[in-house]
Amino acid sequence: MKVAPSALPLEQHNIEIRRNREAWQRKPMLQEVYYGFFRLIGTRLDRQIPGLVVELGSGMGCIKEVLPQCLTTDLFPNPWLDRQENCYALSLGSDSVSNLILFDVWHHLRYPGTALQEFHRVLTPGGRLILFEPAASWLGRLVYLCFHHEPVALGDPITWEAPAGFSATDADYYAAQGSATRLFWWGEAHERLAGWRIGEVTPISSFDYLASGGFSGPQFGGRFLHQLMRGIDHITTPFPRLFAARLLVVLEKVEG
């Protein structure tokens, strides 16, 4: 049974990080899938803009194996990460970051508009915010509803701004896997994005990812099946509303 996010303590994030590290070690096909995701993110970096490349909510910090220049951070000070950061109150200097990466982090932001204000502060003019998230296509919705412990929450209200008096230390465990789909793919947040330009919203078919079982499910088949899944990805790419499992979003900071 899925537990309501509000019923879980913030430490649940760290519990899941350590559980994911165990799954990562025993699932080489999952590693291969994720390295592909990291390479895809790498193609979206703007390397012409000076500044830091930072990932927020790095979890296991595996992105460094593909993007070694990336500064890895998380809410929790684990020894494999570079530093501890809270999305609502970053210690990074204003205009100091060229590319800010959130991989499966956006849907954990209870107050995404408040977090966006902080992201805007630390990014250099023209800097990029790159999000990689679940995609709530018809297939994605079915898989995440049935095989993932976090709610998709497509019908739940999204609280854009934190209430008065909110402190970053008040952040709790929250999850709504459909958040990025609703806000960026379906366009619910477009009128709220003052100070940002939407550079890209790309739904991605990833049967290869689904066959890997992710971190919490069983892996189906071996290398041959995963090669077959990549072929299916190619065939289903023109039908994202039906088959997309992941969503790549790129926002660019603009002034004025």
C-alpha positions as CSV (number, residue, x, y, z in Angstrom):
1,M,0.0,0.0,0.0
2,K,1.3,3.5,-0.9
3,V,1.8,5.7,2.1
4,A,0.7,9.4,1.8
5,P,3.9,11.5,1.4
6,S,2.9,13.8,4.3
7,A,3.0,10.7,6.6
8,L,6.7,10.1,5.9
9,P,9.6,12.0,7.5
10,L,12.2,13.9,5.4
11,E,14.8,11.2,6.3
12,Q,12.8,8.9,4.0
13,H,14.8,10.5,1.2
14,N,18.1,9.2,2.7
15,I,16.6,5.8,3.4
16,E,15.7,5.5,-0.3
17,I,19.2,6.7,-1.4
18,R,20.9,3.9,0.5
19,R,18.4,1.4,-0.7
20,N,19.0,2.6,-4.3
21,R,22.7,2.1,-3.9
22,E,22.2,-1.5,-3.1
23,A,20.0,-2.0,-6.2
24,W,22.5,-0.1,-8.3
25,Q,25.3,-2.6,-7.4
26,R,23.3,-5.6,-8.4
27,K,21.6,-4.3,-11.6
28,P,24.2,-3.6,-14.3
29,M,21.5,-3.0,-16.9
30,L,20.0,-0.3,-14.8
31,Q,23.4,1.4,-14.7
32,E,23.6,1.2,-18.4
33,V,20.2,2.9,-18.8
34,Y,21.1,5.6,-16.4
35,Y,24.4,6.3,-18.0
36,G,22.5,6.8,-21.2
37,F,20.2,9.3,-19.4
38,F,23.2,11.2,-18.0
39,R,24.8,11.4,-21.5
40,L,21.5,12.8,-22.8
41,I,21.6,15.5,-20.1
42,G,25.2,16.2,-21.0
43,T,24.1,17.1,-24.5
44,R,21.8,19.8,-23.1
45,L,24.5,21.6,-21.0
46,D,25.5,25.0,-22.3
47,R,29.3,24.8,-22.0
48,Q,29.8,28.3,-23.4
49,I,28.5,30.0,-20.2
50,P,31.0,30.4,-17.4
51,G,29.9,29.0,-14.0
52,L,29.5,25.8,-12.1
53,V,27.7,22.7,-13.3
54,V,25.6,21.6,-10.3
55,E,23.3,18.7,-9.6
56,L,20.8,19.1,-6.8
57,G,19.5,15.9,-5.1
58,S,22.3,13.8,-6.5
59,G,21.4,10.8,-4.3
60,M,24.1,8.3,-5.2
61,G,26.2,10.8,-7.1
62,C,26.5,8.6,-10.1
63,I,26.2,11.4,-12.6
64,K,29.9,12.1,-12.0
65,E,30.8,8.9,-13.9
66,V,29.5,10.6,-17.1
67,L,29.9,14.3,-16.2
68,P,32.9,14.4,-13.9
69,Q,32.8,18.3,-13.8
70,C,29.4,18.2,-12.1
71,L,29.2,19.3,-8.5
72,T,27.0,16.7,-6.7
73,T,24.8,17.7,-3.8
74,D,21.9,16.5,-1.7
75,L,19.9,17.3,1.5
76,F,22.0,14.7,3.3
77,P,25.8,14.8,3.8
78,N,26.8,11.5,2.4
79,P,30.5,10.8,1.9
80,W,30.3,10.2,-1.9
81,L,28.8,13.7,-2.5
82,D,30.6,17.0,-2.8
83,R,28.4,19.1,-0.6
84,Q,25.0,19.4,1.3
85,E,22.4,21.7,-0.2
86,N,18.7,22.4,0.2
87,C,16.7,23.4,-2.9
88,Y,14.9,26.2,-1.0
89,A,18.0,27.9,0.4
90,L,21.1,27.2,-1.6
91,S,24.5,28.2,-0.3
92,L,25.7,28.9,-3.9
93,G,26.4,32.5,-4.9
94,S,24.1,34.5,-7.0
95,D,24.8,34.2,-10.8
96,S,27.4,31.5,-10.1
97,V,25.9,28.4,-11.8
98,S,25.8,27.9,-15.6
99,N,23.8,24.6,-15.6
100,L,21.6,23.3,-12.8
101,I,20.5,19.7,-13.0
102,L,17.6,18.0,-11.2
103,F,17.3,14.3,-11.9
104,D,14.1,12.9,-10.4
105,V,14.0,15.8,-7.9
106,W,11.4,18.2,-9.2
107,H,8.6,15.9,-8.3
108,H,9.8,16.0,-4.7
109,L,9.4,19.8,-4.4
110,R,6.2,20.6,-2.5
111,Y,6.6,24.3,-3.4
112,P,8.1,24.3,-6.9
113,G,7.6,28.0,-7.5
114,T,9.6,28.9,-4.4
115,A,12.4,26.6,-5.4
116,L,12.4,28.2,-8.9
117,Q,13.1,31.6,-7.4
118,E,16.2,30.2,-5.7
119,F,17.3,28.4,-8.9
120,H,16.9,31.7,-10.8
121,R,19.0,33.5,-8.2
122,V,22.0,31.1,-8.5
123,L,22.0,30.7,-12.3
124,T,23.9,33.1,-14.5
125,P,22.0,35.0,-17.2
126,G,21.2,32.5,-19.9
127,G,22.0,29.6,-17.5
128,R,20.1,26.4,-17.8
129,L,17.8,24.5,-15.5
130,I,17.7,20.9,-16.7
131,L,15.0,18.6,-15.3
132,F,14.7,14.8,-15.9
133,E,11.4,13.4,-14.6
134,P,8.8,10.7,-15.0
135,A,6.4,11.2,-17.9
136,A,2.8,10.6,-17.3
137,S,1.8,9.2,-20.7
138,W,-0.8,6.5,-20.7
139,L,1.8,3.8,-20.4
140,G,3.9,5.8,-17.9
141,R,0.9,6.5,-15.8
142,L,0.0,2.8,-15.6
143,V,3.6,1.7,-14.8
144,Y,4.1,4.4,-12.1
145,L,0.7,3.8,-10.5
146,C,1.1,0.0,-10.4
147,F,4.8,-0.5,-9.9
148,H,6.2,2.5,-8.0
149,H,5.7,3.4,-4.4
150,E,5.4,7.2,-5.0
151,P,2.0,8.7,-6.0
152,V,1.6,10.1,-9.5
153,A,-0.9,12.6,-8.1
154,L,-2.3,13.9,-11.4
155,G,-5.5,15.2,-9.8
156,D,-4.0,16.7,-6.7
157,P,-3.6,20.4,-6.3
158,I,0.0,21.8,-6.7
159,T,1.0,24.5,-4.2
160,W,3.2,26.8,-6.2
161,E,4.4,29.1,-3.5
162,A,5.4,28.2,0.1
163,P,3.2,29.8,2.8
164,A,4.3,32.9,4.7
165,G,7.0,32.1,7.3
166,F,8.2,29.0,5.5
167,S,11.8,28.0,6.2
168,A,13.9,25.6,4.2
169,T,14.4,23.6,7.3
170,D,10.6,23.0,7.3
171,A,10.9,20.9,4.1
172,D,9.3,17.5,4.4
173,Y,9.0,14.4,2.3
174,Y,6.8,15.0,-0.7
175,A,6.3,13.1,-4.0
176,A,4.0,13.7,-7.0
177,Q,5.5,11.9,-10.0
178,G,3.1,13.7,-12.4
179,S,4.2,17.2,-11.4
180,A,6.6,17.9,-14.3
181,T,4.2,16.4,-16.8
182,R,1.4,18.7,-15.6
183,L,3.4,21.9,-15.3
184,F,5.6,21.7,-18.4
185,W,4.3,19.1,-20.8
186,W,0.6,19.9,-20.3
187,G,1.4,23.5,-19.7
188,E,-0.2,24.2,-16.3
189,A,2.8,26.4,-15.2
190,H,3.6,28.2,-18.4
191,E,2.0,31.5,-17.2
192,R,3.9,31.3,-14.0
193,L,7.4,31.2,-15.6
194,A,8.3,34.9,-15.5
195,G,12.1,35.1,-15.7
196,W,12.4,31.8,-17.6
197,R,12.3,30.7,-21.2
198,I,11.2,27.2,-22.0
199,G,14.0,25.8,-24.2
200,E,12.8,22.2,-24.5
201,V,10.1,19.8,-23.3
202,T,10.8,16.4,-24.7
203,P,8.9,13.2,-23.7
204,I,11.1,10.1,-24.1
205,S,10.0,6.6,-24.8
206,S,12.1,4.3,-22.6
207,F,11.0,0.7,-22.6
208,D,14.6,0.0,-21.8
209,Y,14.2,1.8,-18.5
210,L,10.9,0.1,-17.8
211,A,12.4,-3.4,-18.5
212,S,15.2,-2.6,-16.1
213,G,12.7,-2.5,-13.2
214,G,14.1,0.8,-12.0
215,F,15.5,0.8,-8.5
216,S,12.5,-0.9,-6.8
217,G,11.2,-3.4,-9.3
218,P,12.5,-6.7,-10.8
219,Q,14.7,-6.6,-13.9
220,F,13.2,-8.4,-16.9
221,G,15.5,-10.3,-19.2
222,G,19.1,-9.8,-20.1
223,R,21.1,-7.8,-22.6
224,F,19.2,-9.2,-25.6
225,L,15.8,-8.0,-24.2
226,H,17.3,-4.6,-23.5
227,Q,18.5,-4.3,-27.1
228,L,15.0,-5.2,-28.2
229,M,13.5,-2.5,-25.9
230,R,15.7,0.1,-27.5
231,G,14.2,-0.9,-30.9
232,I,10.7,-0.5,-29.5
233,D,11.8,2.9,-28.1
234,H,12.6,4.0,-31.6
235,I,9.3,2.8,-33.0
236,T,7.2,4.4,-30.3
237,T,9.0,7.8,-30.2
238,P,6.4,9.4,-32.5
239,F,3.6,8.6,-30.0
240,P,4.7,10.2,-26.7
241,R,1.2,10.7,-25.3
242,L,0.9,6.9,-25.4
243,F,4.3,5.6,-24.6
244,A,6.7,8.2,-23.0
245,A,8.2,7.1,-19.7
246,R,10.6,10.0,-19.1
247,L,10.5,13.8,-19.6
248,L,13.4,16.1,-20.3
249,V,12.8,19.8,-19.6
250,V,15.2,22.7,-20.2
251,L,14.5,26.1,-18.9
252,E,16.8,29.1,-19.5
253,K,17.1,32.1,-17.2
254,V,16.2,35.4,-18.7
255,E,16.4,38.9,-17.2
256,G,13.6,41.5,-17.0
